[in-house]
């Protein structure tokens, strides 16, 4: 079992920065930036910073899983 401590899910929690967003969903910062730039990640700008809610990221991942099972 990994020694990592799981962070509990809080759907309203804002995650700031593409590095943190990517890390939370298993992507590198570069992968998260690519998806953000394409408009594929549920992110928004807050001032100059990119952020996303955990709830939006979880829903996005669920939709991806659902679309994969339909292929």
Rosetta silent file (secondary structure, phi, psi, omega in degrees, C-alpha in Angstrom):
SEQUENCE: XXXXXXXXXXXXXXXXXXXXXXXXXXXXXXXXXXXXXXXXXXXXXXXXXXXXXXXXXXXXXXXXXXXXXXX
SCORE:     score description
SCORE:     0.000 S_00000001
   1 L     0.000  135.188 -179.170    0.000    0.000    0.000 S_00000001
   2 L   -65.155  155.700  178.554    1.390    3.448   -0.884 S_00000001
   3 L   -87.376    9.840 -178.242    2.440    5.803    1.909 S_00000001
   4 L   -78.371  142.583  175.754    0.443    8.654    0.386 S_00000001
   5 L   -93.584  124.325  179.841   -2.301   10.277    2.406 S_00000001
   6 L   -72.100  137.132  176.622   -5.499   10.606    0.416 S_00000001
   7 L   -91.000  123.976 -178.859   -6.973   14.095    0.341 S_00000001
   8 L   -62.772  146.678 -179.048  -10.719   13.936    0.983 S_00000001
   9 L   -76.058  129.596  173.820  -12.931   15.119   -1.848 S_00000001
  10 L  -129.457  100.709 -174.017  -14.565   18.506   -1.364 S_00000001
  11 L   -54.069  -27.853 -178.690  -16.617   19.324   -4.496 S_00000001
  12 L   -91.147   -6.841 -177.967  -16.514   23.061   -3.793 S_00000001
  13 L   -66.065  131.167  175.217  -12.781   23.273   -3.089 S_00000001
  14 E   -87.460  134.145  175.223  -10.903   25.422   -5.591 S_00000001
  15 E  -109.880  126.128 -176.633   -7.623   24.046   -6.867 S_00000001
  16 E  -104.804  134.037  174.938   -5.238   26.720   -8.135 S_00000001
  17 L    92.641  141.019 -177.139   -2.634   26.231  -10.838 S_00000001
  18 H   -69.070  -27.587  176.781   -2.332   23.712  -13.622 S_00000001
  19 H   -64.832  -47.000  179.871    0.350   21.776  -11.771 S_00000001
  20 H   -68.328  -39.952  178.636   -1.978   21.183   -8.804 S_00000001
  21 H   -62.665  -48.629  178.652   -4.973   20.515  -11.047 S_00000001
  22 H   -59.953  -44.665 -179.789   -3.031   17.979  -13.085 S_00000001
  23 H   -59.627  -39.209 -177.693   -1.651   16.329   -9.978 S_00000001
  24 H   -66.681  -27.848 -177.481   -5.149   15.957   -8.508 S_00000001
  25 H  -114.272   12.739  173.866   -6.392   14.080  -11.598 S_00000001
  26 L    82.724   27.682  178.604   -3.242   12.166  -12.484 S_00000001
  27 L  -119.375  159.517  172.011   -1.830   14.383  -15.222 S_00000001
  28 L   -78.879  166.487  176.402    1.400   16.294  -15.599 S_00000001
  29 H   -60.659  -39.390 -179.181    1.335   20.075  -15.632 S_00000001
  30 H   -64.246  -42.387  178.251    2.067   19.978  -19.363 S_00000001
  31 H   -64.672  -42.490  178.677   -0.860   17.636  -20.064 S_00000001
  32 H   -63.292  -41.521  179.042   -3.191   19.791  -17.957 S_00000001
  33 H   -62.169  -43.127  179.630   -2.015   22.936  -19.779 S_00000001
  34 H   -59.698  -47.877 -179.578   -2.648   21.314  -23.166 S_00000001
  35 H   -66.769  -37.547  177.010   -6.202   20.310  -22.188 S_00000001
  36 H   -63.492  -46.879 -178.676   -6.838   23.750  -20.637 S_00000001
  37 H   -62.293  -33.393  177.567   -5.583   25.544  -23.755 S_00000001
  38 H   -78.586  -11.996 -177.742   -7.884   23.400  -25.921 S_00000001
  39 L    83.167   17.732 -176.952  -10.813   24.181  -23.625 S_00000001
  40 L   -91.441  -17.644  178.119  -11.225   20.523  -22.675 S_00000001
  41 L   -95.900  145.029  178.498  -10.655   20.870  -18.911 S_00000001
  42 L   -79.366   67.605 -178.702  -13.326   22.445  -16.682 S_00000001
  43 L  -112.885  163.886  174.523  -11.034   25.291  -15.651 S_00000001
  44 E  -146.758  163.219  178.574  -11.490   29.024  -15.392 S_00000001
  45 E   -94.360  135.258  173.510   -9.291   32.037  -14.855 S_00000001
  46 E  -124.406   96.393 -169.465   -9.402   33.852  -11.534 S_00000001
  47 L    71.429 -124.530  177.710   -7.314   36.916  -12.166 S_00000001
  48 L   -96.769   -3.458 -175.188   -4.170   35.565  -13.795 S_00000001
  49 E   -98.255  145.829  175.340   -4.458   32.152  -12.160 S_00000001
  50 E   -91.285  136.979  177.532   -6.158   29.057  -13.551 S_00000001
  51 E  -142.829  166.036  177.066   -8.413   27.213  -11.143 S_00000001
  52 E  -153.694  151.219  173.703  -10.973   24.423  -11.068 S_00000001
  53 E   -88.067  149.996  177.450  -13.307   22.984   -8.476 S_00000001
  54 H   -60.187  -38.587  179.959  -12.800   19.397   -7.402 S_00000001
  55 H   -60.381  -43.104  179.397  -16.449   18.709   -8.206 S_00000001
  56 H   -65.458  -37.877  178.921  -16.049   19.902  -11.795 S_00000001
  57 H   -67.353  -41.765  178.478  -12.924   17.762  -12.227 S_00000001
  58 H   -62.820  -45.115  178.929  -14.647   14.663  -10.839 S_00000001
  59 H   -62.247  -40.800  178.494  -17.640   15.205  -13.132 S_00000001
  60 H   -61.026  -44.292  178.394  -15.306   15.703  -16.115 S_00000001
  61 H   -64.369  -39.768  177.560  -13.542   12.424  -15.325 S_00000001
  62 H   -61.818  -42.083  178.378  -16.893   10.607  -14.997 S_00000001
  63 H   -63.703  -39.780  177.237  -17.956   11.913  -18.387 S_00000001
  64 H   -62.405  -44.016  178.865  -14.677   10.719  -19.895 S_00000001
  65 H   -63.247  -39.721  178.791  -15.163    7.262  -18.416 S_00000001
  66 H   -66.057  -38.934  179.998  -18.719    7.168  -19.714 S_00000001
  67 H   -72.031  -30.528  177.292  -17.671    8.165  -23.232 S_00000001
  68 H   -67.470  -34.970 -178.317  -14.924    5.515  -23.219 S_00000001
  69 H   -76.840  -16.268  179.522  -17.427    2.763  -22.428 S_00000001
  70 L   -89.049   -8.866 -178.294  -19.655    3.883  -25.323 S_00000001
  71 L   -80.023    0.000    0.000  -16.893    3.514  -27.936 S_00000001
